[in-house]
């Protein structure tokens, strides 16, 4: 779902729509992390695998957040110089 939201948002959409889909992808990533916690607590995933996937999703969410911040800052800067 994380990747699908990014793919859907970047296909010829406006920056505002892309930002919405990036936010959806962050929410999906947080859902995955919640499932990891539940799976670990119920014994479906061991601590080592939990940490591996948790760290991967943490890095992914940071990348998406950084993309949102850079896009937002560029939009603000662009508007200041073009108006």
PDB file of N, CA, C and O in Angstrom:
ATOM      1  N   UNK A   1       0.817  -1.199   0.000  1.00  0.00           N
ATOM      2  CA  UNK A   1       0.000   0.000   0.000  1.00  0.00           C
ATOM      3  C   UNK A   1       0.863   1.266   0.000  1.00  0.00           C
ATOM      4  O   UNK A   1       0.502   2.264  -0.624  1.00  0.00           O
ATOM      5  N   UNK A   2       1.998   1.224   0.698  1.00  0.00           N
ATOM      6  CA  UNK A   2       2.889   2.387   0.740  1.00  0.00           C
ATOM      7  C   UNK A   2       3.347   2.735  -0.674  1.00  0.00           C
ATOM      8  O   UNK A   2       3.207   3.873  -1.120  1.00  0.00           O
ATOM      9  N   UNK A   3       3.888   1.754  -1.362  1.00  0.00           N
ATOM     10  CA  UNK A   3       4.411   1.964  -2.708  1.00  0.00           C
ATOM     11  C   UNK A   3       3.286   2.296  -3.689  1.00  0.00           C
ATOM     12  O   UNK A   3       3.461   3.137  -4.570  1.00  0.00           O
ATOM     13  N   UNK A   4       2.150   1.648  -3.542  1.00  0.00           N
ATOM     14  CA  UNK A   4       1.022   1.911  -4.444  1.00  0.00           C
ATOM     15  C   UNK A   4       0.524   3.340  -4.305  1.00  0.00           C
ATOM     16  O   UNK A   4       0.167   3.966  -5.304  1.00  0.00           O
ATOM     17  N   UNK A   5       0.492   3.867  -3.096  1.00  0.00           N
ATOM     18  CA  UNK A   5       0.085   5.260  -2.905  1.00  0.00           C
ATOM     19  C   UNK A   5       1.064   6.222  -3.565  1.00  0.00           C
ATOM     20  O   UNK A   5       0.643   7.205  -4.176  1.00  0.00           O
ATOM     21  N   UNK A   6       2.349   5.957  -3.454  1.00  0.00           N
ATOM     22  CA  UNK A   6       3.341   6.812  -4.090  1.00  0.00           C
ATOM     23  C   UNK A   6       3.194   6.746  -5.604  1.00  0.00           C
ATOM     24  O   UNK A   6       3.218   7.774  -6.279  1.00  0.00           O
ATOM     25  N   UNK A   7       3.042   5.539  -6.135  1.00  0.00           N
ATOM     26  CA  UNK A   7       2.889   5.370  -7.581  1.00  0.00           C
ATOM     27  C   UNK A   7       1.645   6.086  -8.088  1.00  0.00           C
ATOM     28  O   UNK A   7       1.693   6.768  -9.111  1.00  0.00           O
ATOM     29  N   UNK A   8       0.554   5.937  -7.389  1.00  0.00           N
ATOM     30  CA  UNK A   8      -0.691   6.581  -7.810  1.00  0.00           C
ATOM     31  C   UNK A   8      -0.580   8.098  -7.766  1.00  0.00           C
ATOM     32  O   UNK A   8      -1.117   8.786  -8.634  1.00  0.00           O
ATOM     33  N   UNK A   9       0.107   8.619  -6.771  1.00  0.00           N
ATOM     34  CA  UNK A   9       0.216  10.064  -6.618  1.00  0.00           C
ATOM     35  C   UNK A   9       1.157  10.731  -7.598  1.00  0.00           C
ATOM     36  O   UNK A   9       1.022  11.923  -7.873  1.00  0.00           O
ATOM     37  N   UNK A  10       2.110   9.980  -8.132  1.00  0.00           N
ATOM     38  CA  UNK A  10       3.107  10.620  -8.988  1.00  0.00           C
ATOM     39  C   UNK A  10       2.801  10.511 -10.474  1.00  0.00           C
ATOM     40  O   UNK A  10       3.599  10.957 -11.297  1.00  0.00           O
ATOM     41  N   UNK A  11       1.696   9.944 -10.825  1.00  0.00           N
ATOM     42  CA  UNK A  11       1.381   9.747 -12.240  1.00  0.00           C
ATOM     43  C   UNK A  11       0.613  10.928 -12.817  1.00  0.00           C
ATOM     44  O   UNK A  11      -0.612  10.895 -12.939  1.00  0.00           O
ATOM     45  N   UNK A  12       1.355  11.967 -13.168  1.00  0.00           N
ATOM     46  CA  UNK A  12       0.764  13.110 -13.855  1.00  0.00           C
ATOM     47  C   UNK A  12      -0.160  13.975 -13.022  1.00  0.00           C
ATOM     48  O   UNK A  12      -0.977  14.719 -13.564  1.00  0.00           O
ATOM     49  N   UNK A  13      -0.037  13.883 -11.728  1.00  0.00           N
ATOM     50  CA  UNK A  13      -0.893  14.661 -10.839  1.00  0.00           C
ATOM     51  C   UNK A  13      -0.226  15.992 -10.514  1.00  0.00           C
ATOM     52  O   UNK A  13       0.955  16.193 -10.795  1.00  0.00           O
ATOM     53  N   UNK A  14      -0.978  16.873  -9.934  1.00  0.00           N
ATOM     54  CA  UNK A  14      -0.414  18.137  -9.470  1.00  0.00           C
ATOM     55  C   UNK A  14       0.432  17.886  -8.217  1.00  0.00           C
ATOM     56  O   UNK A  14       0.343  16.829  -7.592  1.00  0.00           O
ATOM     57  N   UNK A  15       1.247  18.873  -7.867  1.00  0.00           N
ATOM     58  CA  UNK A  15       2.052  18.747  -6.640  1.00  0.00           C
ATOM     59  C   UNK A  15       1.176  18.575  -5.409  1.00  0.00           C
ATOM     60  O   UNK A  15       1.517  17.818  -4.499  1.00  0.00           O
ATOM     61  N   UNK A  16       0.054  19.273  -5.380  1.00  0.00           N
ATOM     62  CA  UNK A  16      -0.845  19.177  -4.220  1.00  0.00           C
ATOM     63  C   UNK A  16      -1.411  17.763  -4.085  1.00  0.00           C
ATOM     64  O   UNK A  16      -1.496  17.227  -2.980  1.00  0.00           O
ATOM     65  N   UNK A  17      -1.796  17.164  -5.209  1.00  0.00           N
ATOM     66  CA  UNK A  17      -2.342  15.802  -5.170  1.00  0.00           C
ATOM     67  C   UNK A  17      -1.242  14.808  -4.797  1.00  0.00           C
ATOM     68  O   UNK A  17      -1.483  13.882  -4.023  1.00  0.00           O
ATOM     69  N   UNK A  18      -0.040  14.994  -5.341  1.00  0.00           N
ATOM     70  CA  UNK A  18       1.079  14.118  -5.009  1.00  0.00           C
ATOM     71  C   UNK A  18       1.355  14.164  -3.508  1.00  0.00           C
ATOM     72  O   UNK A  18       1.616  13.132  -2.890  1.00  0.00           O
ATOM     73  N   UNK A  19       1.296  15.355  -2.927  1.00  0.00           N
ATOM     74  CA  UNK A  19       1.514  15.511  -1.486  1.00  0.00           C
ATOM     75  C   UNK A  19       0.469  14.727  -0.691  1.00  0.00           C
ATOM     76  O   UNK A  19       0.795  14.106   0.321  1.00  0.00           O
ATOM     77  N   UNK A  20      -0.769  14.755  -1.143  1.00  0.00           N
ATOM     78  CA  UNK A  20      -1.827  13.996  -0.472  1.00  0.00           C
ATOM     79  C   UNK A  20      -1.493  12.505  -0.483  1.00  0.00           C
ATOM     80  O   UNK A  20      -1.636  11.824   0.533  1.00  0.00           O
ATOM     81  N   UNK A  21      -1.048  12.004  -1.637  1.00  0.00           N
ATOM     82  CA  UNK A  21      -0.729  10.586  -1.730  1.00  0.00           C
ATOM     83  C   UNK A  21       0.523  10.218  -0.932  1.00  0.00           C
ATOM     84  O   UNK A  21       0.616   9.107  -0.410  1.00  0.00           O
ATOM     85  N   UNK A  22       1.481  11.134  -0.835  1.00  0.00           N
ATOM     86  CA  UNK A  22       2.629  10.873   0.031  1.00  0.00           C
ATOM     87  C   UNK A  22       2.183  10.769   1.486  1.00  0.00           C
ATOM     88  O   UNK A  22       2.687   9.934   2.237  1.00  0.00           O
ATOM     89  N   UNK A  23       1.252  11.605   1.873  1.00  0.00           N
ATOM     90  CA  UNK A  23       0.707  11.514   3.234  1.00  0.00           C
ATOM     91  C   UNK A  23      -0.019  10.186   3.446  1.00  0.00           C
ATOM     92  O   UNK A  23       0.085   9.586   4.515  1.00  0.00           O
ATOM     93  N   UNK A  24      -0.760   9.722   2.422  1.00  0.00           N
ATOM     94  CA  UNK A  24      -1.401   8.407   2.517  1.00  0.00           C
ATOM     95  C   UNK A  24      -0.354   7.321   2.703  1.00  0.00           C
ATOM     96  O   UNK A  24      -0.547   6.393   3.488  1.00  0.00           O
ATOM     97  N   UNK A  25       0.765   7.440   1.973  1.00  0.00           N
ATOM     98  CA  UNK A  25       1.799   6.412   2.071  1.00  0.00           C
ATOM     99  C   UNK A  25       2.429   6.395   3.468  1.00  0.00           C
ATOM    100  O   UNK A  25       2.769   5.329   3.981  1.00  0.00           O
ATOM    101  N   UNK A  26       2.584   7.557   4.077  1.00  0.00           N
ATOM    102  CA  UNK A  26       3.101   7.608   5.456  1.00  0.00           C
ATOM    103  C   UNK A  26       2.134   6.903   6.398  1.00  0.00           C
ATOM    104  O   UNK A  26       2.549   6.129   7.260  1.00  0.00           O
ATOM    105  N   UNK A  27       0.860   7.171   6.233  1.00  0.00           N
ATOM    106  CA  UNK A  27      -0.141   6.517   7.086  1.00  0.00           C
ATOM    107  C   UNK A  27      -0.109   5.009   6.904  1.00  0.00           C
ATOM    108  O   UNK A  27      -0.220   4.259   7.874  1.00  0.00           O
ATOM    109  N   UNK A  28       0.045   4.562   5.655  1.00  0.00           N
ATOM    110  CA  UNK A  28       0.134   3.124   5.392  1.00  0.00           C
ATOM    111  C   UNK A  28       1.368   2.526   6.063  1.00  0.00           C
ATOM    112  O   UNK A  28       1.308   1.424   6.607  1.00  0.00           O
ATOM    113  N   UNK A  29       2.479   3.248   6.027  1.00  0.00           N
ATOM    114  CA  UNK A  29       3.690   2.789   6.690  1.00  0.00           C
ATOM    115  C   UNK A  29       3.507   2.660   8.192  1.00  0.00           C
ATOM    116  O   UNK A  29       4.004   1.718   8.809  1.00  0.00           O
ATOM    117  N   UNK A  30       2.800   3.598   8.768  1.00  0.00           N
ATOM    118  CA  UNK A  30       2.529   3.551  10.206  1.00  0.00           C
ATOM    119  C   UNK A  30       1.613   2.366  10.530  1.00  0.00           C
ATOM    120  O   UNK A  30       1.749   1.749  11.586  1.00  0.00           O
ATOM    121  N   UNK A  31       0.684   2.048   9.627  1.00  0.00           N
ATOM    122  CA  UNK A  31      -0.152   0.868   9.823  1.00  0.00           C
ATOM    123  C   UNK A  31       0.694  -0.404   9.832  1.00  0.00           C
ATOM    124  O   UNK A  31       0.460  -1.304  10.638  1.00  0.00           O
ATOM    125  N   UNK A  32       1.676  -0.476   8.932  1.00  0.00           N
ATOM    126  CA  UNK A  32       2.564  -1.638   8.887  1.00  0.00           C
ATOM    127  C   UNK A  32       3.329  -1.767  10.201  1.00  0.00           C
ATOM    128  O   UNK A  32       3.448  -2.861  10.753  1.00  0.00           O
ATOM    129  N   UNK A  33       3.842  -0.657  10.694  1.00  0.00           N
ATOM    130  CA  UNK A  33       4.581  -0.686  11.959  1.00  0.00           C
ATOM    131  C   UNK A  33       3.667  -1.151  13.092  1.00  0.00           C
ATOM    132  O   UNK A  33       4.094  -1.914  13.958  1.00  0.00           O
ATOM    133  N   UNK A  34       2.436  -0.705  13.092  1.00  0.00           N
ATOM    134  CA  UNK A  34       1.479  -1.166  14.118  1.00  0.00           C
ATOM    135  C   UNK A  34       1.276  -2.665  14.030  1.00  0.00           C
ATOM    136  O   UNK A  34       1.198  -3.345  15.053  1.00  0.00           O
ATOM    137  N   UNK A  35       1.190  -3.190  12.799  1.00  0.00           N
ATOM    138  CA  UNK A  35       1.042  -4.635  12.614  1.00  0.00           C
ATOM    139  C   UNK A  35       2.289  -5.381  13.091  1.00  0.00           C
ATOM    140  O   UNK A  35       2.188  -6.482  13.633  1.00  0.00           O
ATOM    141  N   UNK A  36       3.451  -4.788  12.890  1.00  0.00           N
ATOM    142  CA  UNK A  36       4.680  -5.402  13.394  1.00  0.00           C
ATOM    143  C   UNK A  36       4.642  -5.549  14.910  1.00  0.00           C
ATOM    144  O   UNK A  36       5.013  -6.592  15.447  1.00  0.00           O
ATOM    145  N   UNK A  37       4.190  -4.499  15.598  1.00  0.00           N
ATOM    146  CA  UNK A  37       4.092  -4.560  17.058  1.00  0.00           C
ATOM    147  C   UNK A  37       3.107  -5.642  17.496  1.00  0.00           C
ATOM    148  O   UNK A  37       3.371  -6.398  18.430  1.00  0.00           O
ATOM    149  N   UNK A  38       1.981  -5.702  16.812  1.00  0.00           N
ATOM    150  CA  UNK A  38       0.972  -6.714  17.149  1.00  0.00           C
ATOM    151  C   UNK A  38       1.536  -8.111  16.892  1.00  0.00           C
ATOM    152  O   UNK A  38       1.385  -9.012  17.717  1.00  0.00           O
ATOM    153  N   UNK A  39       2.186  -8.281  15.739  1.00  0.00           N
ATOM    154  CA  UNK A  39       2.757  -9.582  15.398  1.00  0.00           C
ATOM    155  C   UNK A  39       3.818 -10.032  16.382  1.00  0.00           C
ATOM    156  O   UNK A  39       3.889 -11.210  16.734  1.00  0.00           O
ATOM    157  N   UNK A  40       4.635  -9.104  16.822  1.00  0.00           N
ATOM    158  CA  UNK A  40       5.671  -9.450  17.804  1.00  0.00           C
ATOM    159  C   UNK A  40       5.039  -9.833  19.139  1.00  0.00           C
ATOM    160  O   UNK A  40       5.434 -10.811  19.773  1.00  0.00           O
ATOM    161  N   UNK A  41       4.054  -9.043  19.550  1.00  0.00           N
ATOM    162  CA  UNK A  41       3.401  -9.316  20.837  1.00  0.00           C
ATOM    163  C   UNK A  41       2.702 -10.684  20.828  1.00  0.00           C
ATOM    164  O   UNK A  41       2.663 -11.374  21.846  1.00  0.00           O
ATOM    165  N   UNK A  42       2.155 -11.065  19.671  1.00  0.00           N
ATOM    166  CA  UNK A  42       1.448 -12.352  19.582  1.00  0.00           C
ATOM    167  C   UNK A  42       2.366 -13.513  19.206  1.00  0.00           C
ATOM    168  O   UNK A  42       1.913 -14.652  19.094  1.00  0.00           O
ATOM    169  N   UNK A  43       3.641 -13.229  19.012  1.00  0.00           N
ATOM    170  CA  UNK A  43       4.595 -14.285  18.733  1.00  0.00           C
ATOM    171  C   UNK A  43       4.684 -14.703  17.266  1.00  0.00           C
ATOM    172  O   UNK A  43       5.268 -15.743  16.961  1.00  0.00           O
ATOM    173  N   UNK A  44       4.113 -13.911  16.352  1.00  0.00           N
ATOM    174  CA  UNK A  44       4.187 -14.235  14.925  1.00  0.00           C
ATOM    175  C   UNK A  44       5.515 -13.817  14.309  1.00  0.00           C
ATOM    176  O   UNK A  44       5.892 -14.307  13.244  1.00  0.00           O
ATOM    177  N   UNK A  45       6.222 -12.917  14.975  1.00  0.00           N
ATOM    178  CA  UNK A  45       7.495 -12.422  14.461  1.00  0.00           C
ATOM    179  C   UNK A  45       8.474 -12.313  15.630  1.00  0.00           C
ATOM    180  O   UNK A  45       8.113 -11.854  16.714  1.00  0.00           O
ATOM    181  N   UNK A  46       9.705 -12.737  15.397  1.00  0.00           N
ATOM    182  CA  UNK A  46      10.688 -12.679  16.483  1.00  0.00           C
ATOM    183  C   UNK A  46      11.286 -11.271  16.587  1.00  0.00           C
ATOM    184  O   UNK A  46      11.084 -10.430  15.711  1.00  0.00           O
ATOM    185  N   UNK A  47      12.016 -11.040  17.661  1.00  0.00           N
ATOM    186  CA  UNK A  47      12.565  -9.703  17.922  1.00  0.00           C
ATOM    187  C   UNK A  47      13.535  -9.243  16.837  1.00  0.00           C
ATOM    188  O   UNK A  47      13.555  -8.067  16.476  1.00  0.00           O
ATOM    189  N   UNK A  48      14.334 -10.166  16.323  1.00  0.00           N
ATOM    190  CA  UNK A  48      15.313  -9.808  15.299  1.00  0.00           C
ATOM    191  C   UNK A  48      14.634  -9.349  14.000  1.00  0.00           C
ATOM    192  O   UNK A  48      15.001  -8.323  13.427  1.00  0.00           O
ATOM    193  N   UNK A  49      13.645 -10.119  13.546  1.00  0.00           N
ATOM    194  CA  UNK A  49      12.911  -9.732  12.346  1.00  0.00           C
ATOM    195  C   UNK A  49      12.106  -8.455  12.574  1.00  0.00           C
ATOM    196  O   UNK A  49      12.028  -7.589  11.702  1.00  0.00           O
ATOM    197  N   UNK A  50      11.510  -8.354  13.761  1.00  0.00           N
ATOM    198  CA  UNK A  50      10.772  -7.133  14.085  1.00  0.00           C
ATOM    199  C   UNK A  50      11.672  -5.919  13.931  1.00  0.00           C
ATOM    200  O   UNK A  50      11.290  -4.945  13.283  1.00  0.00           O
ATOM    201  N   UNK A  51      12.856  -5.962  14.515  1.00  0.00           N
ATOM    202  CA  UNK A  51      13.760  -4.807  14.478  1.00  0.00           C
ATOM    203  C   UNK A  51      14.183  -4.484  13.052  1.00  0.00           C
ATOM    204  O   UNK A  51      14.270  -3.317  12.670  1.00  0.00           O
ATOM    205  N   UNK A  52      14.444  -5.521  12.271  1.00  0.00           N
ATOM    206  CA  UNK A  52      14.839  -5.330  10.874  1.00  0.00           C
ATOM    207  C   UNK A  52      13.745  -4.583  10.102  1.00  0.00           C
ATOM    208  O   UNK A  52      14.017  -3.573   9.453  1.00  0.00           O
ATOM    209  N   UNK A  53      12.520  -5.081  10.175  1.00  0.00           N
ATOM    210  CA  UNK A  53      11.423  -4.453   9.427  1.00  0.00           C
ATOM    211  C   UNK A  53      11.044  -3.095  10.001  1.00  0.00           C
ATOM    212  O   UNK A  53      10.704  -2.172   9.260  1.00  0.00           O
ATOM    213  N   UNK A  54      11.103  -2.977  11.312  1.00  0.00           N
ATOM    214  CA  UNK A  54      10.821  -1.689  11.945  1.00  0.00           C
ATOM    215  C   UNK A  54      11.810  -0.633  11.452  1.00  0.00           C
ATOM    216  O   UNK A  54      11.413   0.474  11.086  1.00  0.00           O
ATOM    217  N   UNK A  55      13.085  -0.977  11.445  1.00  0.00           N
ATOM    218  CA  UNK A  55      14.110  -0.028  10.985  1.00  0.00           C
ATOM    219  C   UNK A  55      13.922   0.337   9.515  1.00  0.00           C
ATOM    220  O   UNK A  55      14.111   1.492   9.132  1.00  0.00           O
ATOM    221  N   UNK A  56      13.550  -0.644   8.690  1.00  0.00           N
ATOM    222  CA  UNK A  56      13.321  -0.374   7.271  1.00  0.00           C
ATOM    223  C   UNK A  56      12.150   0.588   7.069  1.00  0.00           C
ATOM    224  O   UNK A  56      12.241   1.520   6.270  1.00  0.00           O
ATOM    225  N   UNK A  57      11.066   0.365   7.783  1.00  0.00           N
ATOM    226  CA  UNK A  57       9.914   1.253   7.643  1.00  0.00           C
ATOM    227  C   UNK A  57      10.178   2.626   8.237  1.00  0.00           C
ATOM    228  O   UNK A  57       9.690   3.635   7.729  1.00  0.00           O
ATOM    229  N   UNK A  58      10.944   2.661   9.304  1.00  0.00           N
ATOM    230  CA  UNK A  58      11.323   3.946   9.891  1.00  0.00           C
ATOM    231  C   UNK A  58      12.112   4.772   8.872  1.00  0.00           C
ATOM    232  O   UNK A  58      11.861   5.966   8.703  1.00  0.00           O
ATOM    233  N   UNK A  59      13.059   4.136   8.201  1.00  0.00           N
ATOM    234  CA  UNK A  59      13.853   4.823   7.173  1.00  0.00           C
ATOM    235  C   UNK A  59      12.970   5.256   5.997  1.00  0.00           C
ATOM    236  O   UNK A  59      13.128   6.356   5.467  1.00  0.00           O
ATOM    237  N   UNK A  60      12.049   4.389   5.600  1.00  0.00           N
ATOM    238  CA  UNK A  60      11.148   4.712   4.489  1.00  0.00           C
ATOM    239  C   UNK A  60      10.270   5.911   4.823  1.00  0.00           C
ATOM    240  O   UNK A  60      10.114   6.816   4.004  1.00  0.00           O
ATOM    241  N   UNK A  61       9.705   5.920   6.006  1.00  0.00           N
ATOM    242  CA  UNK A  61       8.842   7.036   6.410  1.00  0.00           C
ATOM    243  C   UNK A  61       9.644   8.328   6.481  1.00  0.00           C
ATOM    244  O   UNK A  61       9.143   9.391   6.114  1.00  0.00           O
ATOM    245  N   UNK A  62      10.888   8.243   6.953  1.00  0.00           N
ATOM    246  CA  UNK A  62      11.744   9.437   6.973  1.00  0.00           C
ATOM    247  C   UNK A  62      12.007   9.951   5.564  1.00  0.00           C
ATOM    248  O   UNK A  62      12.002  11.160   5.336  1.00  0.00           O
ATOM    249  N   UNK A  63      12.238   9.032   4.606  1.00  0.00           N
ATOM    250  CA  UNK A  63      12.474   9.449   3.221  1.00  0.00           C
ATOM    251  C   UNK A  63      11.246  10.150   2.648  1.00  0.00           C
ATOM    252  O   UNK A  63      11.363  11.178   1.980  1.00  0.00           O
ATOM    253  N   UNK A  64      10.085   9.594   2.909  1.00  0.00           N
ATOM    254  CA  UNK A  64       8.848  10.194   2.395  1.00  0.00           C
ATOM    255  C   UNK A  64       8.626  11.556   3.042  1.00  0.00           C
ATOM    256  O   UNK A  64       8.255  12.513   2.363  1.00  0.00           O
ATOM    257  N   UNK A  65       8.849  11.645   4.343  1.00  0.00           N
ATOM    258  CA  UNK A  65       8.692  12.917   5.053  1.00  0.00           C
ATOM    259  C   UNK A  65       9.656  13.964   4.508  1.00  0.00           C
ATOM    260  O   UNK A  65       9.288  15.127   4.338  1.00  0.00           O
ATOM    261  N   UNK A  66      10.891  13.548   4.235  1.00  0.00           N
ATOM    262  CA  UNK A  66      11.876  14.464   3.671  1.00  0.00           C
ATOM    263  C   UNK A  66      11.425  14.946   2.297  1.00  0.00           C
ATOM    264  O   UNK A  66      11.562  16.127   1.979  1.00  0.00           O
ATOM    265  N   UNK A  67      10.895  14.052   1.493  1.00  0.00           N
ATOM    266  CA  UNK A  67      10.388  14.410   0.166  1.00  0.00           C
ATOM    267  C   UNK A  67       9.262  15.435   0.295  1.00  0.00           C
ATOM    268  O   UNK A  67       9.206  16.401  -0.466  1.00  0.00           O
ATOM    269  N   UNK A  68       8.374  15.222   1.251  1.00  0.00           N
ATOM    270  CA  UNK A  68       7.282  16.177   1.476  1.00  0.00           C
ATOM    271  C   UNK A  68       7.828  17.536   1.872  1.00  0.00           C
ATOM    272  O   UNK A  68       7.362  18.559   1.369  1.00  0.00           O
ATOM    273  N   UNK A  69       8.802  17.564   2.759  1.00  0.00           N
ATOM    274  CA  UNK A  69       9.373  18.820   3.234  1.00  0.00           C
ATOM    275  C   UNK A  69      10.086  19.556   2.113  1.00  0.00           C
ATOM    276  O   UNK A  69       9.908  20.763   1.951  1.00  0.00           O
ATOM    277  N   UNK A  70      10.895  18.839   1.334  1.00  0.00           N
ATOM    278  CA  UNK A  70      11.612  19.472   0.225  1.00  0.00           C
ATOM    279  C   UNK A  70      10.628  20.015  -0.802  1.00  0.00           C
ATOM    280  O   UNK A  70      10.788  21.140  -1.276  1.00  0.00           O
ATOM    281  N   UNK A  71       9.614  19.232  -1.151  1.00  0.00           N
ATOM    282  CA  UNK A  71       8.601  19.653  -2.120  1.00  0.00           C
ATOM    283  C   UNK A  71       7.883  20.895  -1.602  1.00  0.00           C
ATOM    284  O   UNK A  71       7.651  21.843  -2.352  1.00  0.00           O
ATOM    285  N   UNK A  72       7.534  20.887  -0.320  1.00  0.00           N
ATOM    286  CA  UNK A  72       6.816  22.021   0.267  1.00  0.00           C
ATOM    287  C   UNK A  72       7.698  23.263   0.273  1.00  0.00           C
ATOM    288  O   UNK A  72       7.239  24.349  -0.079  1.00  0.00           O
ATOM    289  N   UNK A  73       8.954  23.112   0.667  1.00  0.00           N
ATOM    290  CA  UNK A  73       9.857  24.265   0.700  1.00  0.00           C
ATOM    291  C   UNK A  73      10.092  24.810  -0.706  1.00  0.00           C
ATOM    292  O   UNK A  73      10.144  26.026  -0.894  1.00  0.00           O
ATOM    293  N   UNK A  74      10.234  23.926  -1.698  1.00  0.00           N
ATOM    294  CA  UNK A  74      10.429  24.369  -3.071  1.00  0.00           C
ATOM    295  C   UNK A  74       9.204  25.148  -3.543  1.00  0.00           C
ATOM    296  O   UNK A  74       9.340  26.182  -4.197  1.00  0.00           O
ATOM    297  N   UNK A  75       8.021  24.664  -3.218  1.00  0.00           N
ATOM    298  CA  UNK A  75       6.785  25.340  -3.627  1.00  0.00           C
ATOM    299  C   UNK A  75       6.713  26.727  -3.018  1.00  0.00           C
ATOM    300  O   UNK A  75       6.374  27.686  -3.710  1.00  0.00           O
ATOM    301  N   UNK A  76       7.026  26.851  -1.735  1.00  0.00           N
ATOM    302  CA  UNK A  76       7.017  28.155  -1.070  1.00  0.00           C
ATOM    303  C   UNK A  76       8.045  29.081  -1.723  1.00  0.00           C
ATOM    304  O   UNK A  76       7.731  30.228  -2.041  1.00  0.00           O
ATOM    305  N   UNK A  77       9.266  28.592  -1.925  1.00  0.00           N
ATOM    306  CA  UNK A  77      10.323  29.387  -2.534  1.00  0.00           C
ATOM    307  C   UNK A  77       9.935  29.808  -3.957  1.00  0.00           C
ATOM    308  O   UNK A  77      10.146  30.958  -4.343  1.00  0.00           O
ATOM    309  N   UNK A  78       9.377  28.892  -4.721  1.00  0.00           N
ATOM    310  CA  UNK A  78       8.967  29.179  -6.091  1.00  0.00           C
ATOM    311  C   UNK A  78       7.889  30.272  -6.123  1.00  0.00           C
ATOM    312  O   UNK A  78       7.934  31.172  -6.962  1.00  0.00           O
ATOM    313  N   UNK A  79       6.947  30.185  -5.227  1.00  0.00           N
ATOM    314  CA  UNK A  79       5.877  31.177  -5.173  1.00  0.00           C
ATOM    315  C   UNK A  79       6.415  32.552  -4.786  1.00  0.00           C
ATOM    316  O   UNK A  79       5.954  33.568  -5.305  1.00  0.00           O
ATOM    317  N   UNK A  80       7.388  32.588  -3.879  1.00  0.00           N
ATOM    318  CA  UNK A  80       7.947  33.863  -3.460  1.00  0.00           C
ATOM    319  C   UNK A  80       8.661  34.557  -4.628  1.00  0.00           C
ATOM    320  O   UNK A  80       8.584  35.778  -4.770  1.00  0.00           O
ATOM    321  N   UNK A  81       9.350  33.777  -5.457  1.00  0.00           N
ATOM    322  CA  UNK A  81      10.134  34.370  -6.539  1.00  0.00           C
ATOM    323  C   UNK A  81       9.289  34.647  -7.778  1.00  0.00           C
ATOM    324  O   UNK A  81       9.697  35.459  -8.609  1.00  0.00           O
ATOM    325  N   UNK A  82       8.131  34.010  -7.941  1.00  0.00           N
ATOM    326  CA  UNK A  82       7.340  34.206  -9.154  1.00  0.00           C
ATOM    327  C   UNK A  82       6.200  35.190  -8.961  1.00  0.00           C
ATOM    328  O   UNK A  82       5.570  35.600  -9.936  1.00  0.00           O
ATOM    329  N   UNK A  83       5.925  35.572  -7.745  1.00  0.00           N
ATOM    330  CA  UNK A  83       4.824  36.519  -7.507  1.00  0.00           C
ATOM    331  C   UNK A  83       5.330  37.932  -7.295  1.00  0.00           C
ATOM    332  O   UNK A  83       4.534  38.847  -7.083  1.00  0.00           O
TER     333      UNK A  83
END
